[in-house]
Amino acid sequence: METTEQIYRHLRDLRDHLAAETGRFGEISDGEIVMMMSPVPQHGLAAKRIVRQLDAQLPAPLAAFENTDTDDEHLGKLRIPDIVVVAEEAMNTTNPLDPREISLAVEIVSRSNPDNDYVKKVADYAAMGIPDYLIVDPRNGTARHLWQIVTKDGRRVYDNQVTYTFGDTIPIGELRIDTSDLPRYDDAGGP
């Protein structure tokens, strides 16, 4: 029987091959490759506005980066958070980021697969040791901050969460994210 690491390496090779063939990237979780749809422009606008706010507040050497692979081979997981806060030096690699170097992961919820951000990534980011996770949901104009990882039943999970509405300013440690100018998805559909 193959180990989690062996299965992960096989899936990672397949994912990289598919990306080279199709130009689309996927994540790996629960022994599966999860192919991602291209997001709508409003998704990118929300991410850019959050990155600008974070970069204006982060002390060197920290910075905010978009769409960067992070993986934990032992857990068999590779995720691509919409935004990560990490030391710039951690980005000077061709390998995925070590999730233990990420202080904050942010996801902008897509219409097509919200459970990925609200359920699967909540479990994966806690298991990977990312201390703060922010879910921004342009579908309904809310945001949820999850933090403080604890162990329950042998699993790492987030122990605290607070939900905000667009217009609120979200405190994450010393950082503040103003949600008043984040776009809501229009009625045209899309991720």
C-alpha positions as CSV (number, residue, x, y, z in Angstrom):
1,M,0.0,0.0,0.0
2,E,1.3,3.5,-0.9
3,T,1.9,6.0,1.8
4,T,0.2,9.4,1.9
5,E,3.5,11.0,0.7
6,Q,3.8,8.6,-2.3
7,I,0.2,9.2,-3.3
8,Y,0.7,12.9,-3.0
9,R,3.9,12.9,-5.1
10,H,2.0,10.9,-7.8
11,L,-0.9,13.4,-7.7
12,R,1.5,16.3,-7.8
13,D,3.3,15.0,-10.9
14,L,-0.1,14.5,-12.5
15,R,-1.3,18.0,-11.5
16,D,1.9,19.6,-12.9
17,H,1.4,17.6,-16.2
18,L,-2.2,18.7,-16.5
19,A,-1.2,22.3,-15.8
20,A,1.4,22.2,-18.6
21,E,-1.2,20.7,-21.0
22,T,-4.2,22.9,-20.1
23,G,-2.8,26.0,-18.4
24,R,-5.2,25.4,-15.5
25,F,-3.9,24.6,-12.0
26,G,-5.4,22.4,-9.4
27,E,-5.1,21.8,-5.7
28,I,-4.6,18.5,-3.9
29,S,-6.7,17.4,-0.9
30,D,-8.1,14.2,0.4
31,G,-6.3,12.1,-2.3
32,E,-7.9,14.1,-5.2
33,I,-6.8,16.8,-7.6
34,V,-9.3,19.7,-7.5
35,M,-9.2,21.6,-10.7
36,M,-9.9,25.3,-10.4
37,M,-12.1,27.5,-12.6
38,S,-10.8,30.9,-13.6
39,P,-12.3,33.5,-11.3
40,V,-14.4,36.4,-12.4
41,P,-12.8,39.9,-12.4
42,Q,-14.6,40.9,-9.2
43,H,-12.8,38.1,-7.4
44,G,-9.4,39.5,-8.6
45,L,-10.5,43.0,-7.7
46,A,-11.4,42.0,-4.1
47,A,-8.0,40.2,-3.8
48,K,-6.0,43.2,-5.1
49,R,-7.8,45.6,-2.7
50,I,-7.0,43.3,0.2
51,V,-3.4,42.9,-0.9
52,R,-2.9,46.7,-1.1
53,Q,-4.3,47.1,2.4
54,L,-2.1,44.4,3.8
55,D,1.1,45.6,2.1
56,A,0.5,49.1,3.5
57,Q,0.4,47.8,7.0
58,L,2.9,44.8,7.1
59,P,6.3,45.4,8.5
60,A,9.3,44.2,6.5
61,P,10.1,41.5,5.7
62,L,6.4,40.5,5.5
63,A,4.3,41.0,2.4
64,A,1.1,39.8,0.9
65,F,1.2,37.6,-2.3
66,E,-1.5,36.2,-4.5
67,N,-2.1,32.7,-5.8
68,T,0.9,30.9,-4.4
69,D,1.2,27.1,-4.0
70,T,1.6,25.9,-0.4
71,D,1.9,22.2,0.4
72,D,2.3,19.7,3.2
73,E,3.5,16.4,1.7
74,H,3.0,14.5,4.9
75,L,-0.7,15.5,4.9
76,G,-0.9,15.0,1.2
77,K,-2.3,18.5,0.6
78,L,-1.4,21.3,-1.8
79,R,-3.5,24.5,-1.7
80,I,-3.3,27.8,-3.6
81,P,-4.7,30.5,-1.3
82,D,-5.9,33.6,-3.0
83,I,-3.7,35.7,-0.7
84,V,-0.9,34.7,1.8
85,V,1.1,36.8,4.2
86,V,4.6,35.6,4.4
87,A,8.2,36.9,4.6
88,E,9.4,37.9,1.2
89,E,12.4,35.6,1.4
90,A,10.1,32.6,1.6
91,M,8.9,33.4,-1.9
92,N,12.4,33.1,-3.3
93,T,11.9,29.5,-4.3
94,T,10.6,27.3,-7.1
95,N,9.0,25.0,-4.5
96,P,5.6,25.4,-2.9
97,L,5.6,27.5,0.3
98,D,5.9,25.8,3.6
99,P,2.5,26.5,5.2
100,R,4.2,27.0,8.6
101,E,5.7,30.2,7.2
102,I,2.3,31.7,6.3
103,S,0.8,33.9,9.0
104,L,-2.5,34.6,7.2
105,A,-4.3,32.9,4.3
106,V,-7.2,34.7,2.6
107,E,-9.8,33.1,0.3
108,I,-12.3,35.0,-1.9
109,V,-15.3,32.7,-2.1
110,S,-16.3,31.6,-5.6
111,R,-19.9,31.0,-6.6
112,S,-19.2,27.7,-8.1
113,N,-17.7,25.9,-5.1
114,P,-18.2,27.8,-1.8
115,D,-17.8,24.6,0.3
116,N,-14.2,24.4,-0.8
117,D,-13.5,27.6,1.2
118,Y,-15.9,27.1,4.0
119,V,-15.4,23.4,4.7
120,K,-12.4,21.8,3.0
121,K,-9.9,24.7,3.3
122,V,-11.0,25.4,6.9
123,A,-9.9,21.8,7.7
124,D,-6.8,21.9,5.5
125,Y,-5.4,25.2,6.6
126,A,-5.8,24.3,10.3
127,A,-4.2,20.9,9.6
128,M,-1.3,22.7,7.7
129,G,-0.7,25.0,10.7
130,I,-1.8,28.3,9.1
131,P,-2.7,30.4,12.2
132,D,-5.2,32.9,10.7
133,Y,-7.6,32.2,7.9
134,L,-10.0,34.9,6.4
135,I,-12.8,33.9,4.2
136,V,-14.2,36.8,2.1
137,D,-17.6,36.1,0.5
138,P,-18.7,38.5,-2.3
139,R,-21.8,36.4,-2.8
140,N,-23.5,37.8,0.4
141,G,-21.1,40.5,1.6
142,T,-19.7,38.7,4.6
143,A,-16.2,37.8,5.9
144,R,-15.2,35.2,8.5
145,H,-12.0,35.2,10.4
146,L,-10.8,31.9,11.9
147,W,-7.9,31.6,14.3
148,Q,-6.2,29.8,17.2
149,I,-5.4,26.2,16.2
150,V,-6.1,23.5,18.8
151,T,-6.0,19.7,18.7
152,K,-9.3,17.9,19.0
153,D,-9.6,14.1,18.5
154,G,-6.0,14.1,17.0
155,R,-6.9,16.8,14.4
156,R,-5.8,20.4,14.3
157,V,-8.8,22.7,14.0
158,Y,-9.6,26.4,14.4
159,D,-11.0,27.1,17.8
160,N,-12.3,30.7,17.2
161,Q,-14.2,32.5,14.5
162,V,-16.0,35.8,14.0
163,T,-18.2,36.8,11.1
164,Y,-18.3,40.3,9.7
165,T,-20.3,42.1,7.1
166,F,-18.9,44.3,4.2
167,G,-18.5,47.7,5.7
168,D,-16.8,46.4,8.8
169,T,-13.1,46.7,9.6
170,I,-11.6,43.3,10.5
171,P,-8.9,43.1,13.1
172,I,-6.3,40.4,12.6
173,G,-3.6,40.9,15.2
174,E,-2.2,44.3,14.4
175,L,-3.6,44.3,10.9
176,R,-6.9,45.9,9.9
177,I,-8.8,45.0,6.7
178,D,-11.5,47.5,5.7
179,T,-14.2,45.7,3.8
180,S,-16.2,48.8,2.8
181,D,-14.8,48.9,-0.8
182,L,-14.8,45.2,-1.5
183,P,-17.1,44.3,-4.5
184,R,-20.1,42.1,-4.2
185,Y,-20.8,39.7,-7.1
186,D,-23.3,41.0,-9.5
187,D,-26.1,38.8,-10.9
188,A,-24.1,37.7,-14.0
189,G,-22.9,34.5,-12.3
190,G,-19.5,32.9,-12.5
191,P,-16.9,31.9,-9.9
